[in-house]
């Protein structure tokens, strides 16, 4: 299925990188993003929903302090933190800081700060 086309939808992200191969490997292993080579030679990605795509770019400063902050939805923030650390990332805000929301923040290999978000389960 092609992605949803809608006015106002966030559809493309450029992520600063120091080493594009390293960043692509990190996001692929931690989040399952599909990494591909575009016809222009740039390394690009599609998220697991195939609704957001983007590329890693050289020559830009990392977003190392939260300003505009992107959150990636995950099944388990705790398990994803383990994956982030195993792949060379760094935890910068633990679970609980945004309670009652289930979030955390990490620093990727290029030092970008990215958030993690877990949808809470409904209690019955």
N, C-alpha and C positions, 0 to 999 in steps of 0.2 A: 504494500500500500504506500502511496506517496504521502509525504507529510501534509499536515493540515495547513492550508493557505488561508490566513486570516489577518486582517488589518490589526496592527498593534501587537502581534505575536512576536516574542523573542525567538529568533531562528538561527542566529549565527554568532559565534563567540571566537575572538582571537585571544589566545592565551600566550603571554610572554614566556619564552623558553631560553635557556642557556645552551642546552643540547636537545635538539628536537627529537632525536631518537630516544633519548633517556626519558623525556616527558611523555612521548607517545607510549612507550613501554609501561610507564607508571600508570597512566590513566586506563590503558587497556587491561592491565592486570588487576588494578584495584576496582574499577567500575565496569569492566566488560565493554568499553567503548570499541567500536569497529574503527580501526585505523586503515587509511587508504592513501595511495599516491594519486594526486590529481594529475590531469594532463599537463599542467604547467610545472610539474615536478614538486609542488609543495605537499607536505604531509598534512593530511586532514583527518577529521574524525566525524563519526555519527554517534550520538548517544544511543542507549539501549532502546529508546522508544522510536528512534529514527525521526524524531521531531526537531531535534537541535543538532546542528553540525557546526564545524568550525575548523580552525587550524592553529598550529603553534607558530609563533613568529619570533624571529631573532631581532636584536637591536632595540628592544623596548624594556623599560624598567619593570621589574616584577611589581605586582600589587601586594607589597609585603605588609602593609597596614590596611586594616579595613577602611574603605571608603565606599565605593560601589562593591558590594559583597555578593558573590554568587553562592547559592546553596545547591548541593546535589542531593536529590532524594535517594535514600538507601533503605533496604529492608531492615538493617540493624546498624545503628551508629556504632555500637560497641564492637561488633565484628569488623566493620569497615575501618575503625581506628587501628585495629590489629593489622589489617592489610596495608594501610597507609604506612605504618611504622616498618612493617616487613619489607616494603618496597622503597624505603629510604626517605619517606616523608616524616614530618614532625608534628606532634600534637601541640597546638597553641592555646586552645580553649577546651577544657574537658566537658563531658556531659554534665548537665545540671546548671550551667551558668545562665541559660535562658529559660529555666523551668517556669511554667509546666511544659514548654515545648521540649522535644527531644532533639538536641542539636549538639554539635561540637565544631571546632575549627581546626584545620591542619594547614601546614606549609608544605607545598609540593617541592620537587627537586629544584625548581627555578626560584623558589622562595615566595611564590604567590600564596596568599592566604585565601582559602576556600572553605565554605561552610558545608556541613553535613546535616541533613534533616531526615528524621524518621517520623512517619505518620503514626500518631498514637493509635493503639487498638481501642476499640470501643468496649467499655465495660458493660456487662449485662447483669 
